[in-house]
Amino acid sequence: MTDIIGVGLDLVDVNRFARTLERRPSLAQRLFTEEERSTKRPERLAVRFAAKEAVMKALGSGIGSMAFRDIEVVLLPSGAPTVVLHGRAAEIAASRGVRSWQISLSHTDATAGAVVIAQS
């Protein structure tokens, strides 16, 4: 039986996020891995950003406790999203006993949202 360690939810305004990336092009490199940046669609980047923030919330960590690039949102062969952690994010998850993740992503042209459950 798995226990829920934490739940995270985040919403992002797609247009505002896209404008921020346009004003600060180097921000995408700070936030996303090369694979994540392969999409140019703002709603797909916004939903990945929402997922990264939701992961931080599920871990009980705030912004600054880990790099955004330490949290990578990848698609499984089935097309389902999952989370792969690196560096400090992986260390924090291990220290809290996280062994698996459930993740749900959704977006419209205007809003992107993510729900993440950290499980033991």
C-alpha positions in Angstrom: 0.0 0.0 0.0 1.3 3.5 -0.8 0.8 6.5 1.4 0.3 10.0 0.1 3.2 12.2 1.3 2.0 15.4 -0.3 -0.3 17.0 -2.8 0.5 20.0 -5.0 -1.7 22.1 -7.2 -0.8 25.1 -9.4 -2.4 27.2 -12.0 -0.6 29.5 -14.5 -2.0 32.2 -16.7 -0.7 31.2 -20.2 -0.7 34.7 -21.8 1.1 36.2 -18.8 3.6 33.4 -18.8 4.2 33.7 -22.5 4.8 37.5 -22.2 7.3 36.9 -19.4 9.2 34.5 -21.5 9.2 36.9 -24.4 10.6 39.7 -22.2 13.2 37.5 -20.6 14.3 34.8 -23.2 17.0 33.4 -21.0 14.4 32.5 -18.4 13.3 29.5 -20.4 16.8 28.0 -20.0 16.7 28.5 -16.2 13.2 26.9 -15.9 13.2 24.1 -18.4 15.5 21.3 -19.6 16.5 21.1 -23.2 13.9 18.4 -23.8 11.2 20.5 -22.2 12.1 23.5 -24.3 11.7 21.5 -27.5 8.0 22.6 -27.5 7.5 26.2 -28.5 3.8 26.3 -27.6 3.3 28.6 -24.6 0.5 26.5 -23.1 2.7 23.4 -23.0 5.6 25.4 -21.3 3.1 27.0 -18.9 1.6 23.6 -17.9 5.1 22.2 -17.2 5.9 25.2 -15.1 2.7 24.6 -13.2 3.7 21.0 -12.6 7.2 22.0 -11.3 5.5 24.4 -8.8 3.0 21.7 -7.8 5.9 19.3 -7.2 7.6 21.8 -4.9 4.3 22.1 -3.0 3.8 18.3 -2.8 7.3 18.1 -1.3 6.6 20.9 1.2 9.4 23.0 -0.3 9.3 26.5 -1.4 10.8 28.2 -4.4 14.5 28.5 -4.0 14.9 25.1 -2.2 15.7 23.5 -5.6 16.3 24.5 -9.2 13.3 24.4 -11.5 15.4 22.3 -13.9 15.8 19.7 -11.1 12.2 18.9 -11.8 11.6 17.6 -15.3 8.2 16.8 -16.8 8.5 14.0 -19.4 6.0 12.0 -21.3 6.0 8.2 -21.1 5.7 6.2 -24.3 1.9 6.0 -23.6 1.8 9.8 -23.7 1.1 10.1 -20.0 3.2 12.8 -18.1 5.5 11.9 -15.3 8.1 13.6 -13.2 11.8 12.9 -13.2 13.8 14.5 -10.4 17.5 15.5 -10.5 19.9 17.1 -8.0 18.4 18.8 -5.0 14.8 17.9 -5.9 15.8 14.2 -5.9 17.5 14.6 -2.6 14.5 16.3 -0.9 12.1 13.7 -2.3 14.3 10.8 -1.1 14.6 12.4 2.4 10.7 12.5 2.5 10.3 9.0 1.3 8.8 9.7 -2.1 9.0 6.7 -4.3 6.4 7.5 -7.0 4.3 10.3 -8.5 0.8 10.8 -9.9 0.5 13.8 -12.1 -2.3 15.3 -14.1 -1.8 18.2 -16.5 -4.5 20.3 -18.3 -4.5 23.5 -20.3 -6.6 25.8 -22.4 -5.3 28.7 -24.4 -5.7 30.8 -21.3 -4.9 28.7 -18.3 -2.6 25.8 -17.5 -2.9 23.6 -14.4 -1.2 20.7 -12.7 -2.0 18.4 -9.8 0.8 16.3 -8.4 0.6 13.6 -5.7 3.9 12.4 -4.1 3.6 8.8 -2.8 5.7 6.5 -0.7 
